[in-house]
């Protein structure tokens, strides 16, 4: 425990105010880049703490583990509903109650940058694979989930 009286968790309202303040100071694009990078760092660190690096667990098991650490029994970043591989190149992660979407009005263009990054970092560390991540569906824009798609990156060797 980092704080003996208040505990390790903080208000979502305060975190959202930090995001808005960063957007005002840095602009939306720079803030999105910074929050995604911070999330990826957190995700990679978490995967190392959980000994997930180069894991051979199924995507269903990984979804359960991530829901436990990010969900109501963990940090409450989001609920990880399911993870599946669409083809050999794309992994889709379905989430709800994400930190980034909380309190946003329907139709908001808010992207789940930090949450995307955290899951991205876990996946890269778990599968020892560079990925490209993007937020493809949003609860704020008519989706049933906030969906993140991760595409495996291939490198050309010359």
Buried (B, 14 or more C-beta within 10 A) or exposed (E): EEEEEEEEEEEBEEBBEEBEEBBEEEEBEEBBBBBBBBBBEBBBBBBEEBEBEEBEEEBEEBBBBBBEBBBEEBBEBBBBBBBEEEEEEBBBBBBBBBBBBBEBEEEBEBBBBBBBBBBBBBBBBBBEBEBEBEBEBBBBEEEEBBBBBBBBEEEEEE
